[in-house]
Amino acid sequence: MLSPAAEQAPLPPAARAVVVLADGLGHGLLRTRSGHAPFLRGAVAAQDPDLPAVLTAGFPSTTATSMGTFGTGLPPGTHGLAGYQVRVPGTDRLFNELDWIDGPDPVQWQPHPTVFERAAATGIAVTMVGPGKFGGSGLTTAALRGAHFVAARDLPSGVDAAAAAARATRRSLVYLYWGDVDRAGHQHGCESWQWGEAVEHLDGELRRLRALLPPDTSLTVTADHGMVDVADSAKVDVAADRELSVGVELVGGEPRGPQLYCRPGAVADVLATWSERLGDDAWVMTREDAAATGLFGQLAPGVLKRFGDVVVAVRAPIGFVDTRVMNSRIVALIGQHGSLTDVEQQIPFIHLPAQ
């Protein structure tokens, strides 16, 4: 979620700042269906042309990895939040970086200071607003620690809480997360009317948030990834595919960006099999080759082995699941992400300066 353009065009100063992350609100999707978002459409049209309108999420283009970059300013190879499902090096098990059940100590897993910690150390009041389940969670602790957490039962109450936190002190940084757009895309598809309805609701609440903020407060809206619809008929279950499962011990990552943890000595064969099978439908590479191309950014010691031995990034509208480790609810999701396509990686960057 970093780009040279963002570094070259720093934001204008503001005494108070509110940042909203709308999970799943890809730039391409928002542009295509902008009729559902008149407030955001107007904000894009009025934005300073020297500021970037689009940022690029890192790889894999998934929430846990993007939250790591959003929260630290570091690439995945440094912060180490390597995907949706990741194998802990030296073990034979996956853990889910979203729910963090039975996961490692989050501060050891991601030891770098967060943006919130750095801001709080300078005396800025930092508040995070989101669903109550995220307060103190493993992912929050790993990527977003340092903020005072305020639980919100729904988006309107989240907007009220964010506005109140911004007004409470003269120097404040407020972060509001909401996931309804992502949820609608996963369950109904990003081309569905439900997705459009979720965007309309978000857009109306963002308009209301802007009106509630003090004049010296900026408002920034971004996302963590976009999304692609994948039909059930286009999903491949690796567990049931005799060709693709040979040599593969665990399938981590995302359906659109599977990371294959191979049995000892099987990496070359798995790479050859998946490359031949997928052809132009996907990029297939070893993690070492992926790292050499800069796909993960600068690497911190010990992080590379968190990624799969073979990394796949899908081009075509297909996805890969593994019913050995994925439950039926995850397998059934329509909207998917994780790959290197523009619609999955490109996210909006909408900045409304202090008035």
KOLNUKE-183379 format. One record per residue (C-alpha): residue number from 1; residue in one letter; chain; x, y, z. Coordinates in Angstrom, 3 decimals. Example, Ala and Ser with C-alpha at 12.3 -4.5 7.8 and 13.67 -1.06 7.14 Angstrom:
BEGIN
1;A;A;12.300;-4.500;7.800;
2;S;A;13.670;-1.060;7.140;
//
This chain:
BEGIN
1;M;A;0.000;0.000;0.000;
2;L;A;2.893;2.294;-0.746;
3;S;A;3.776;4.034;-3.983;
4;P;A;6.514;6.431;-5.105;
5;A;A;3.799;8.967;-5.903;
6;A;A;2.595;8.966;-2.304;
7;E;A;6.126;9.542;-1.047;
8;Q;A;6.739;12.384;-3.498;
9;A;A;3.498;14.204;-2.718;
10;P;A;3.183;14.480;1.074;
11;L;A;-0.231;15.334;2.426;
12;P;A;-0.915;18.899;3.515;
13;P;A;-0.664;19.329;7.288;
14;A;A;-3.702;19.061;9.534;
15;A;A;-4.084;19.388;13.293;
16;R;A;-6.382;16.354;13.304;
17;A;A;-6.684;13.488;10.846;
18;V;A;-9.255;10.748;10.321;
19;V;A;-8.336;7.783;8.140;
20;V;A;-10.997;5.330;6.973;
21;L;A;-10.133;1.917;5.579;
22;A;A;-13.028;0.351;3.687;
23;D;A;-12.149;-3.317;3.368;
24;G;A;-12.475;-4.607;-0.200;
25;L;A;-13.139;-1.232;-1.866;
26;G;A;-10.893;-1.687;-4.901;
27;H;A;-10.143;1.297;-7.128;
28;G;A;-11.403;-0.408;-10.274;
29;L;A;-14.619;-1.532;-8.626;
30;L;A;-15.295;1.933;-7.200;
31;R;A;-14.660;3.551;-10.579;
32;T;A;-16.896;1.080;-12.432;
33;R;A;-19.741;1.436;-9.946;
34;S;A;-19.253;5.050;-8.910;
35;G;A;-22.967;5.723;-9.315;
36;H;A;-23.366;4.125;-5.878;
37;A;A;-20.912;6.599;-4.310;
38;P;A;-21.730;10.234;-5.139;
39;F;A;-19.814;11.604;-2.135;
40;L;A;-16.637;9.683;-2.961;
41;R;A;-17.043;10.455;-6.666;
42;G;A;-17.149;14.157;-5.877;
43;A;A;-14.168;13.867;-3.535;
44;V;A;-12.124;12.176;-6.266;
45;A;A;-13.002;14.915;-8.746;
46;A;A;-11.986;17.637;-6.265;
47;Q;A;-8.749;15.993;-5.090;
48;D;A;-5.445;17.826;-5.466;
49;P;A;-3.986;16.552;-8.770;
50;D;A;-0.543;16.391;-7.173;
51;L;A;-1.774;13.634;-4.859;
52;P;A;-2.054;10.039;-6.088;
53;A;A;-5.588;8.814;-6.697;
54;V;A;-4.522;5.167;-6.657;
55;L;A;-2.177;3.121;-4.480;
56;T;A;-1.001;-0.439;-5.065;
57;A;A;-1.432;-3.056;-2.367;
58;G;A;1.446;-5.428;-1.783;
59;F;A;1.488;-9.155;-2.498;
60;P;A;-0.496;-11.064;-1.571;
61;S;A;-3.361;-8.591;-1.987;
62;T;A;-5.191;-9.657;1.140;
63;T;A;-6.334;-8.014;4.350;
64;A;A;-3.754;-9.349;6.809;
65;T;A;-0.810;-8.457;4.564;
66;S;A;-2.189;-5.038;3.662;
67;M;A;-2.937;-4.272;7.314;
68;G;A;0.695;-5.000;8.069;
69;T;A;1.813;-2.469;5.473;
70;F;A;-0.872;0.056;6.402;
71;G;A;0.013;-0.227;10.072;
72;T;A;3.807;-0.125;9.780;
73;G;A;4.623;1.491;6.441;
74;L;A;6.773;-1.553;5.633;
75;P;A;6.521;-4.119;2.801;
76;P;A;5.380;-7.708;3.446;
77;G;A;8.915;-9.047;3.322;
78;T;A;9.799;-6.850;6.287;
79;H;A;6.692;-6.870;8.487;
80;G;A;6.204;-10.583;7.814;
81;L;A;2.392;-10.793;7.643;
82;A;A;2.634;-13.138;4.700;
83;G;A;-0.987;-13.921;3.872;
84;Y;A;-4.386;-15.212;4.901;
85;Q;A;-3.115;-18.680;5.871;
86;V;A;0.575;-19.019;6.675;
87;R;A;2.787;-21.842;7.863;
88;V;A;4.868;-21.071;10.915;
89;P;A;8.434;-21.975;9.874;
90;G;A;9.624;-25.192;11.471;
91;T;A;6.099;-26.540;11.995;
92;D;A;3.641;-28.583;9.942;
93;R;A;0.598;-26.389;10.504;
94;L;A;-1.048;-23.317;9.061;
95;F;A;-2.465;-20.468;11.074;
96;N;A;-4.939;-17.830;9.944;
97;E;A;-3.569;-14.307;10.287;
98;L;A;-7.091;-12.859;10.448;
99;D;A;-8.458;-14.792;13.424;
100;W;A;-4.984;-15.613;14.854;
101;I;A;-6.291;-18.751;16.583;
102;D;A;-3.314;-20.676;18.003;
103;G;A;-1.004;-18.221;16.293;
104;P;A;2.421;-17.083;17.500;
105;D;A;2.991;-14.111;19.773;
106;P;A;1.894;-11.214;17.518;
107;V;A;4.595;-8.830;18.748;
108;Q;A;7.312;-11.386;18.064;
109;W;A;5.761;-12.216;14.699;
110;Q;A;5.688;-8.507;13.753;
111;P;A;8.228;-6.695;15.972;
112;H;A;8.551;-3.393;14.109;
113;P;A;7.022;-0.222;15.619;
114;T;A;3.654;0.708;14.159;
115;V;A;2.609;4.087;12.828;
116;F;A;0.230;4.392;15.766;
117;E;A;2.991;3.719;18.288;
118;R;A;5.213;6.323;16.662;
119;A;A;2.411;8.891;16.581;
120;A;A;1.448;8.273;20.210;
121;A;A;5.086;8.687;21.258;
122;T;A;4.982;12.263;19.954;
123;G;A;1.935;13.119;22.063;
124;I;A;-0.749;12.643;19.407;
125;A;A;-3.973;11.059;20.673;
126;V;A;-4.454;7.929;18.541;
127;T;A;-7.793;6.120;18.378;
128;M;A;-8.841;3.030;16.452;
129;V;A;-12.560;2.429;15.840;
130;G;A;-13.927;-0.877;14.564;
131;P;A;-15.964;-3.984;15.381;
132;G;A;-15.482;-5.081;18.980;
133;K;A;-13.929;-8.435;18.041;
134;F;A;-10.846;-6.622;16.741;
135;G;A;-9.981;-5.027;20.073;
136;G;A;-6.800;-6.741;21.280;
137;S;A;-6.899;-9.356;18.511;
138;G;A;-3.727;-10.932;17.199;
139;L;A;-3.794;-9.009;13.917;
140;T;A;-4.578;-5.712;15.663;
141;T;A;-1.727;-6.285;18.088;
142;A;A;0.679;-7.226;15.305;
143;A;A;-0.130;-4.470;12.830;
144;L;A;-2.065;-1.712;14.583;
145;R;A;-0.962;-1.653;18.231;
146;G;A;-0.527;1.697;19.915;
147;A;A;-4.037;3.107;19.507;
148;H;A;-6.835;3.395;22.036;
149;F;A;-9.520;1.019;20.790;
150;V;A;-13.207;1.966;20.620;
151;A;A;-15.714;-0.734;19.688;
152;A;A;-18.535;0.068;17.271;
153;R;A;-21.621;-2.114;16.754;
154;D;A;-22.309;-0.766;13.249;
155;L;A;-20.993;1.800;10.775;
156;P;A;-23.128;4.745;11.993;
157;S;A;-21.927;4.226;15.560;
158;G;A;-18.388;3.907;14.213;
159;V;A;-18.716;7.241;12.439;
160;D;A;-20.055;8.851;15.610;
161;A;A;-17.157;7.430;17.627;
162;A;A;-14.559;8.550;15.080;
163;A;A;-15.951;12.085;14.994;
164;A;A;-16.047;12.244;18.804;
165;A;A;-12.443;11.068;19.044;
166;A;A;-11.324;13.672;16.514;
167;R;A;-13.067;16.428;18.445;
168;A;A;-11.740;15.308;21.839;
169;T;A;-8.215;16.721;21.503;
170;R;A;-6.445;19.347;19.431;
171;R;A;-3.935;16.839;18.000;
172;S;A;-5.518;13.554;17.046;
173;L;A;-5.195;10.662;14.636;
174;V;A;-8.322;8.528;14.265;
175;Y;A;-8.529;5.296;12.298;
176;L;A;-11.920;3.836;11.357;
177;Y;A;-12.128;0.347;9.860;
178;W;A;-15.260;-1.183;8.379;
179;G;A;-15.705;-4.420;6.451;
180;D;A;-19.244;-4.476;5.045;
181;V;A;-18.177;-3.881;1.423;
182;D;A;-15.721;-6.762;1.600;
183;R;A;-18.318;-8.996;3.232;
184;A;A;-20.890;-8.242;0.532;
185;G;A;-18.356;-8.999;-2.180;
186;H;A;-17.315;-12.283;-0.651;
187;Q;A;-20.860;-13.502;-0.067;
188;H;A;-22.687;-12.112;-3.100;
189;G;A;-19.980;-11.082;-5.561;
190;C;A;-18.562;-7.649;-6.298;
191;E;A;-20.901;-7.296;-9.292;
192;S;A;-23.994;-7.901;-7.163;
193;W;A;-26.637;-5.420;-6.081;
194;Q;A;-25.692;-6.217;-2.489;
195;W;A;-22.179;-4.914;-3.125;
196;G;A;-23.589;-1.709;-4.573;
197;E;A;-25.910;-1.311;-1.602;
198;A;A;-22.990;-1.710;0.822;
199;V;A;-21.059;0.988;-1.044;
200;E;A;-24.071;3.315;-0.962;
201;H;A;-24.320;2.880;2.802;
202;L;A;-20.603;3.519;3.242;
203;D;A;-20.747;6.581;1.000;
204;G;A;-23.617;8.119;2.946;
205;E;A;-21.864;7.582;6.268;
206;L;A;-18.623;9.078;4.940;
207;R;A;-20.562;12.164;3.885;
208;R;A;-21.977;12.396;7.385;
209;L;A;-18.537;11.882;8.934;
210;R;A;-17.091;14.745;6.928;
211;A;A;-19.866;17.036;8.153;
212;L;A;-19.236;16.061;11.794;
213;L;A;-15.506;16.774;11.791;
214;P;A;-13.954;20.024;13.033;
215;P;A;-12.712;22.315;10.222;
216;D;A;-9.039;21.617;10.980;
217;T;A;-9.487;17.874;10.361;
218;S;A;-8.511;16.014;7.204;
219;L;A;-10.345;12.915;6.013;
220;T;A;-8.596;10.170;4.055;
221;V;A;-10.286;7.099;2.588;
222;T;A;-8.474;4.042;1.284;
223;A;A;-8.763;0.245;1.191;
224;D;A;-6.702;-2.920;1.508;
225;H;A;-7.460;-4.754;-1.769;
226;G;A;-9.967;-5.142;-4.581;
227;M;A;-11.804;-8.270;-5.643;
228;V;A;-12.650;-10.645;-8.510;
229;D;A;-15.754;-12.838;-8.766;
230;V;A;-14.959;-16.543;-9.128;
231;A;A;-17.734;-18.974;-10.072;
232;D;A;-17.999;-22.297;-8.254;
233;S;A;-17.236;-24.041;-11.543;
234;A;A;-13.944;-22.123;-11.742;
235;K;A;-12.688;-23.227;-8.304;
236;V;A;-10.145;-26.021;-8.180;
237;D;A;-9.944;-28.127;-5.009;
238;V;A;-6.275;-29.064;-4.704;
239;A;A;-7.175;-31.791;-2.210;
240;A;A;-9.180;-33.574;-4.910;
241;D;A;-6.839;-32.858;-7.833;
242;R;A;-4.382;-35.752;-8.127;
243;E;A;-2.042;-33.863;-10.427;
244;L;A;-1.790;-30.598;-8.511;
245;S;A;-1.643;-32.192;-5.066;
246;V;A;1.478;-34.282;-5.724;
247;G;A;4.343;-33.001;-3.585;
248;V;A;2.181;-30.359;-1.878;
249;E;A;2.030;-30.692;1.893;
250;L;A;-0.036;-27.595;2.703;
251;V;A;-1.875;-24.957;0.654;
252;G;A;-1.703;-21.539;2.287;
253;G;A;-2.286;-18.026;1.028;
254;E;A;-5.502;-17.079;-0.773;
255;P;A;-7.654;-18.769;-3.456;
256;R;A;-6.359;-16.185;-5.954;
257;G;A;-2.820;-16.383;-4.576;
258;P;A;-2.147;-19.890;-3.285;
259;Q;A;1.148;-20.473;-1.521;
260;L;A;2.289;-24.081;-1.760;
261;Y;A;4.316;-25.543;1.070;
262;C;A;6.020;-28.547;-0.489;
263;R;A;7.274;-31.856;0.791;
264;P;A;11.073;-32.150;1.069;
265;G;A;12.668;-32.366;-2.370;
266;A;A;9.426;-31.706;-4.243;
267;V;A;9.726;-27.990;-5.035;
268;A;A;11.035;-28.385;-8.593;
269;D;A;8.368;-30.934;-9.501;
270;V;A;5.541;-28.845;-7.977;
271;L;A;6.791;-25.755;-9.813;
272;A;A;6.895;-27.641;-13.129;
273;T;A;3.465;-29.232;-12.662;
274;W;A;1.664;-26.040;-11.708;
275;S;A;3.458;-24.015;-14.394;
276;E;A;2.500;-26.475;-17.131;
277;R;A;-1.066;-26.847;-15.904;
278;L;A;-1.780;-23.118;-15.547;
279;G;A;0.266;-21.711;-18.416;
280;D;A;-0.724;-18.100;-19.122;
281;D;A;-3.539;-18.248;-16.552;
282;A;A;-1.152;-17.522;-13.665;
283;W;A;2.298;-16.460;-12.604;
284;V;A;4.013;-19.443;-10.920;
285;M;A;7.403;-19.036;-9.224;
286;T;A;9.500;-20.233;-6.347;
287;R;A;9.521;-17.965;-3.323;
288;E;A;13.215;-17.274;-3.931;
289;D;A;12.503;-16.111;-7.486;
290;A;A;9.561;-14.056;-6.230;
291;A;A;11.801;-12.427;-3.641;
292;A;A;14.498;-11.749;-6.233;
293;T;A;11.989;-9.837;-8.368;
294;G;A;11.103;-7.669;-5.364;
295;L;A;7.606;-9.092;-5.002;
296;F;A;7.813;-9.070;-1.200;
297;G;A;9.902;-5.906;-0.887;
298;Q;A;12.921;-5.778;1.362;
299;L;A;13.289;-8.976;3.370;
300;A;A;13.836;-9.105;7.122;
301;P;A;15.720;-12.097;8.578;
302;G;A;13.545;-15.181;8.933;
303;V;A;10.570;-13.860;6.970;
304;L;A;11.145;-15.504;3.581;
305;K;A;10.315;-19.009;4.855;
306;R;A;6.880;-17.832;5.940;
307;F;A;5.914;-17.665;2.262;
308;G;A;5.112;-20.842;0.333;
309;D;A;7.905;-22.746;-1.407;
310;V;A;5.982;-22.150;-4.637;
311;V;A;3.945;-18.958;-5.026;
312;V;A;1.045;-18.676;-7.479;
313;A;A;-0.683;-15.470;-8.592;
314;V;A;-3.723;-16.080;-10.790;
315;R;A;-4.490;-14.050;-13.913;
316;A;A;-7.656;-15.806;-15.114;
317;P;A;-11.005;-15.682;-13.222;
318;I;A;-10.251;-18.909;-11.359;
319;G;A;-9.337;-19.787;-7.790;
320;F;A;-7.785;-22.606;-5.783;
321;V;A;-9.116;-24.051;-2.560;
322;D;A;-8.040;-26.906;-0.322;
323;T;A;-10.903;-28.596;1.500;
324;R;A;-8.405;-30.217;3.874;
325;V;A;-7.766;-26.848;5.529;
326;M;A;-10.602;-24.574;4.313;
327;N;A;-14.125;-24.867;5.662;
328;S;A;-17.178;-24.909;3.406;
329;R;A;-17.995;-21.259;4.106;
330;I;A;-14.614;-20.099;2.772;
331;V;A;-14.817;-22.431;-0.232;
332;A;A;-18.243;-21.014;-1.134;
333;L;A;-17.179;-17.352;-1.215;
334;I;A;-17.779;-15.677;-4.583;
335;G;A;-15.582;-12.575;-4.386;
336;Q;A;-11.889;-13.474;-4.104;
337;H;A;-8.539;-11.681;-4.047;
338;G;A;-4.858;-12.197;-3.351;
339;S;A;-3.287;-11.979;-6.807;
340;L;A;-1.348;-9.378;-8.816;
341;T;A;-4.082;-8.181;-11.173;
342;D;A;-4.903;-4.472;-11.168;
343;V;A;-8.462;-5.024;-9.956;
344;E;A;-7.119;-6.841;-6.879;
345;Q;A;-4.084;-4.681;-6.121;
346;Q;A;-5.168;-1.155;-6.992;
347;I;A;-6.911;0.679;-4.169;
348;P;A;-8.312;4.225;-3.947;
349;F;A;-6.556;7.044;-2.169;
350;I;A;-9.033;9.839;-1.506;
351;H;A;-7.892;12.782;0.596;
352;L;A;-10.075;15.656;1.747;
353;P;A;-7.835;18.289;3.367;
354;A;A;-8.630;20.283;6.464;
355;Q;A;-11.024;23.103;5.578;
//
